[in-house]
Amino acid sequence: MEALYLLIPLSVLLVFGALWLFFRAADHGQFDDLVGPGLRVLQDDDRPPAPDDKKSD
């Protein structure tokens, strides 16, 4: 029973800390673009860049 006097306040502090971290990340734009990084992985950029058609002589 005495352990509950320690564990309940610690769990409440842990929950408030997790909520604070979540809202801080949301305010700083952490969750703005959820699709972009996944699509960037799929882009094929192994090809060398195409040469320019313009001649500068």
C-alpha positions in Angstrom: 0.0 0.0 0.0 2.9 2.4 0.8 4.3 1.8 -2.7 1.1 3.4 -4.2 2.0 6.7 -2.5 5.1 6.8 -4.6 3.9 5.2 -7.8 0.7 7.2 -8.4 2.4 10.7 -8.3 5.2 9.3 -10.4 2.8 8.0 -13.0 0.9 11.3 -13.1 4.2 13.2 -13.6 5.1 10.7 -16.4 1.7 11.3 -18.1 2.0 15.1 -17.9 5.6 14.9 -19.2 4.5 12.8 -22.2 1.7 15.2 -22.9 4.0 18.1 -22.7 6.5 16.5 -25.1 3.7 15.6 -27.6 2.2 19.2 -27.6 5.7 20.7 -27.8 6.5 18.6 -30.9 3.1 19.4 -32.4 3.7 23.1 -31.9 7.1 23.0 -33.5 5.8 21.3 -36.7 7.0 17.8 -36.1 3.8 16.3 -37.5 3.2 18.7 -40.4 4.4 16.5 -43.3 3.8 12.8 -42.6 3.7 11.7 -46.3 6.8 13.5 -47.7 9.6 11.5 -46.1 7.9 8.2 -47.2 7.7 9.4 -50.8 11.3 10.7 -50.8 12.5 7.2 -50.0 10.8 5.9 -53.2 12.3 8.5 -55.5 15.0 7.1 -57.8 18.0 9.4 -57.8 20.6 6.9 -58.8 20.7 8.3 -62.3 23.4 10.8 -63.2 22.0 14.3 -63.9 21.1 14.9 -67.6 23.5 17.1 -69.5 22.4 20.6 -70.5 21.3 21.0 -74.1 22.6 24.5 -74.3 26.1 25.1 -75.6 27.9 28.0 -74.1 30.6 28.5 -76.8 
